[in-house]
């Protein structure tokens, strides 16, 4: 059986839970989020195909595990994941136990 997931990469954070719920309703198997702890101060738009920055340097950065927990609380069947999780840059040592808790929830 083929399954499909969706990325929340280009979705506004205020819509993540709603989009995840709609994805679940439509039968998607998973929702994926990116996780960034650091952004460059100066980004050159000419380095991107459409000449637009995918994210502004001053964009607030969110804790991906907190948002995944919120999505988990609002859905029942979706699998949740990050494209990459930069554990070495995390300032929060309990990250592993938080990930385990997220799996249980």
GUMIMI-990562 format. One record per atom (N, C-alpha, C): x, y, z. Coordinates in steps of 0.1 Angstrom, whole numbers, padded with zeros to 4 digits, always signed. Layout:
// residues N
XYZ ...
END
This chain:
// residues 105
+0008-0012+0000 +0000+0000+0000 +0009+0012+0000 +0006+0022-0009 +0014+0034-0010 +0008+0044+0000 +0016+0051+0007 +0012+0061+0016 +0018+0075+0012 +0012+0085+0016 +0017+0099+0013 +0017+0107+0025 +0027+0116+0026 +0028+0126+0037 +0028+0140+0031 +0026+0150+0039 +0027+0163+0035 +0037+0171+0043 +0043+0181+0037 +0052+0190+0044 +0045+0203+0048 +0048+0207+0060 +0043+0220+0065 +0053+0231+0063 +0063+0229+0055 +0074+0238+0053 +0069+0252+0048 +0060+0253+0039 +0056+0266+0034 +0042+0270+0040 +0038+0264+0050 +0026+0267+0057 +0028+0277+0069 +0020+0287+0070 +0022+0296+0082 +0020+0288+0095 +0028+0291+0105 +0027+0283+0118 +0013+0284+0124 +0005+0295+0122 -0008+0296+0128 -0018+0286+0121 -0014+0280+0110 -0022+0271+0102 -0018+0256+0103 -0007+0254+0110 -0001+0240+0111 -0011+0230+0116 -0018+0232+0127 -0027+0222+0132 -0039+0220+0123 -0045+0231+0118 -0056+0230+0109 -0052+0222+0096 -0041+0225+0090 -0037+0218+0078 -0034+0203+0081 -0028+0200+0093 -0026+0186+0097 -0039+0179+0098 -0049+0185+0105 -0062+0179+0106 -0069+0176+0093 -0067+0186+0083 -0073+0184+0070 -0065+0173+0063 -0052+0172+0064 -0045+0161+0058 -0049+0148+0063 -0051+0147+0076 -0056+0135+0082 -0070+0131+0077 -0079+0141+0076 -0092+0138+0070 -0092+0133+0056 -0082+0138+0048 -0080+0134+0034 -0073+0121+0033 -0068+0115+0044 -0062+0102+0043 -0047+0102+0042 -0040+0113+0044 -0026+0114+0044 -0020+0106+0056 -0009+0100+0054 -0003+0091+0064 +0005+0099+0074 +0012+0110+0070 +0021+0117+0078 +0022+0132+0075 +0027+0139+0085 +0030+0154+0084 +0044+0156+0088 +0051+0164+0080 +0066+0166+0083 +0068+0181+0084 +0077+0184+0094 +0081+0198+0097 +0096+0200+0096 +0100+0212+0092 +0114+0214+0093 +0118+0220+0107 +0130+0219+0110 +0135+0224+0123 +0147+0231+0121 +0147+0244+0125 +0159+0253+0124 +0161+0260+0137 +0173+0260+0141 +0176+0268+0153 +0184+0280+0150 +0190+0281+0138 +0198+0292+0134 +0195+0296+0120 +0194+0309+0117 +0192+0314+0104 +0203+0324+0101 +0208+0325+0089 +0218+0336+0086 +0212+0350+0087 +0220+0359+0091 +0216+0373+0092 +0213+0379+0078 +0222+0376+0069 +0221+0381+0055 +0219+0370+0045 +0207+0370+0039 +0204+0360+0029 +0202+0367+0016 +0208+0362+0005 +0207+0368-0008 +0196+0362-0016 +0186+0370-0020 +0174+0364-0027 +0178+0358-0041 +0189+0363-0047 +0193+0358-0060 +0198+0344-0059 +0200+0339-0048 +0204+0324-0046 +0193+0315-0047 +0181+0320-0048 +0169+0312-0049 +0162+0313-0063 +0157+0302-0068 +0152+0301-0081 +0142+0312-0085 +0132+0316-0076 +0122+0326-0079 +0127+0340-0075 +0139+0341-0069 +0143+0354-0064 +0137+0359-0051 +0130+0349-0045 +0123+0353-0032 +0129+0344-0021 +0131+0350-0009 +0136+0343+0002 +0125+0333+0007 +0129+0321+0010 +0119+0312+0016 +0115+0315+0030 +0124+0323+0037 +0121+0327+0051 +0129+0339+0053 +0123+0348+0061 +0131+0361+0064 +0140+0358+0076 +0152+0365+0076 +0161+0363+0087 +0155+0366+0101 +0146+0375+0102 +0140+0378+0115 +0128+0369+0119 +0125+0359+0111 +0114+0350+0114 +0115+0343+0128 +0105+0344+0136 +0106+0336+0149 +0108+0321+0146 +0116+0315+0155 +0119+0301+0153 +0111+0293+0164 +0104+0283+0160 +0095+0276+0169 +0101+0262+0173 +0098+0257+0185 +0103+0244+0189 +0094+0234+0182 +0101+0226+0173 +0093+0217+0165 +0086+0206+0173 +0093+0202+0184 +0086+0191+0193 +0074+0196+0199 +0073+0209+0203 +0061+0215+0209 +0050+0215+0199 +0053+0219+0186 +0043+0219+0176 +0038+0205+0172 +0048+0196+0172 +0044+0182+0169 +0035+0177+0180 +0037+0180+0192 +0028+0176+0203 +0015+0182+0201 +0014+0195+0197 +0001+0201+0195 -0007+0195+0184 +0001+0191+0173 -0006+0184+0162 -0010+0170+0166 -0002+0163+0174 -0006+0150+0179 -0019+0151+0188 -0020+0162+0195 -0032+0163+0204 -0044+0166+0195 -0042+0172+0183 -0054+0175+0175 -0057+0165+0164 -0049+0154+0164 -0051+0144+0153 -0051+0130+0160 -0055+0120+0153 -0055+0106+0159 -0047+0096+0151 -0045+0097+0138 -0039+0087+0130 -0026+0091+0123 -0023+0104+0123 -0011+0109+0115 +0002+0105+0122 +0011+0101+0114 +0025+0100+0119 +0032+0113+0117 +0041+0117+0126 +0047+0130+0127 +0062+0129+0126 +0068+0138+0119 +0082+0138+0118 +0089+0151+0114 +0102+0151+0116 +0110+0163+0112 +0118+0158+0100 +0121+0168+0091 +0131+0165+0080 +0144+0162+0086 +0148+0170+0096 +0161+0168+0103 +0159+0174+0116 +0165+0168+0126 +0165+0174+0140 +0179+0176+0144 +0183+0188+0146 +0197+0192+0150 +0199+0191+0165 +0200+0179+0169 +0202+0176+0183 +0214+0183+0189 +0225+0183+0182 +0237+0189+0187 +0236+0204+0190 +0226+0211+0183 +0224+0225+0185 +0213+0228+0195 +0207+0218+0200 +0196+0220+0210 +0201+0224+0223 +0195+0234+0229 +0199+0239+0242 +0191+0232+0253 +0183+0222+0249 +0175+0215+0259 +0179+0201+0260 +0186+0197+0271 +0191+0183+0272 +0180+0173+0272 +0168+0175+0277 +0158+0165+0278 +0152+0161+0264 +0158+0166+0253 +0151+0164+0240 +0148+0149+0237 +0156+0140+0241 +0154+0126+0238 +0141+0121+0245 +0140+0125+0258 +0128+0121+0265 +0115+0128+0260 +0117+0140+0255 +0105+0147+0249 +0101+0140+0236 +0110+0135+0228 +0107+0128+0216 +0100+0115+0220 +0105+0108+0230 +0098+0095+0235 +0084+0098+0239 +0082+0109+0247 +0069+0113+0252 +0060+0116+0240 +0065+0122+0230 +0057+0125+0218 +0052+0112+0211 +0061+0102+0211 +0057+0089+0205 +0045+0083+0213 +0046+0084+0226 +0036+0078+0235 +0023+0085+0234 +0023+0099+0233 +0011+0106+0232 +0004+0104+0219 
END
